[in-house]
Amino acid sequence: MLRAEQKGVRILECGFLAVLSMIQWRLRQVMADRNITNRALAGKVGLHETSISKLKQRNDMPRIDGGLLDKLCLALSCIPGDLIFYSSDEDMSA
């Protein structure tokens, strides 16, 4: 394993560095599990469909406030731990 990967950095085939996030955003997976569309979720939380799409495309934790996290959890019948996944350094190096 590359020394950089041990520190949470991956060297991509194109030569660029990508920082591996230890906190992962799982909105895409939770929405798929509950079979809910961007439009339906947008209506429930009071955001535009495009905003939901942008949140859904992220793999790293977006900067959202507690109020939006609460609305997402209520709309998706989940807890914050369903939307946010933490992997430790040991998980990333395995």
Disulfide bonds with the S-S distance in Angstrom:
none
